[in-house]
Amino acid sequence: MEITELERKRVPKHVAIIMDGNGRWAQRRHLPRIAGHKRGMDVVEDITIAASDLGVQVLTLYAFSTENWKRPETEVNYLMSLPTRFFNKFVPKLIANNVRVKTIGDNEQLPAETQKAVRKAQLDTQACDGMILNFALNYGSRTEITEAVQEIATEVHDGQIAPEEITEQTVQNHLKTNFLGELADPDLLIRTSGEERISNFLLWQLAYSELAFTSKLWPDFTPADFEAELLDFQQRNRRFGGLKNK
């Protein structure tokens, strides 16, 4: 039977989003690509509040990948300025909605002003105990997994752990999402813009996630679209390798 209304008790605990399509949105309107990123920032605000209101516990947004440094310098510089603009404007609303900011990725490679804005946002919202808004900044999953393997290898070399003692949980504990505990793995991944690939995002954590691809460009993605994706998620049968529930 088709579900027509969202069941609040079955809302996915962790939703991850690849926010794709900002540049194409701008180009279709004969605007510079940065106009799409600016509009996309407004959508982040809308979707964050919608997710919090619907009961999502973790919202992870792919904001800047390790591959995005290959883009034109002017675009990269603008993208690096967005956290300062975004947090200066949005942090008071995040606090009002009890949303805590966290990040994953190599922040040390970000410009000093960007690092400062990210640290301040995390500090300002650290007392919030509602939804976690988790930005993937300068993040690449293959790098994350490689660094986790290096850390585990060092522990083996130092005699802290034997090779045969390494488990999936050992790997999980060395990933950048380990602070999320049992919420580290997204229940649902949404990618906008019609592209149907993962793009080096949370490769380990997405092993059993439900995937949703929408043709909507990120600047056109609305809270209603987000709720529709959650509704579709609730109509799926997640078996995790087992048999279909009766």
Secondary structure, 3 states (H helix, E strand, C coil): CCCCCCCHHHCCCEEEEECCCHHHHHHHCCCCHHHHHHHHHHHHHHHHHHHHHHCCCEEEEEEEEHHHHHCCHHHHHHHHHHHHHHHHHHHHHHHHCCCEEEEECCHHHCCHHHHHHHHHHHHHCCCCCCCEEEEEEEECHHHHHHHHHHHHHHHHHCCCCCHHHCCHHHHHHCCCCHHHHHHCCCCEEEECCCCCCCCCCCCCCCCCCEEEECCCCHHHCCHHHHHHHHHHHHCCCCCCCCCCCC
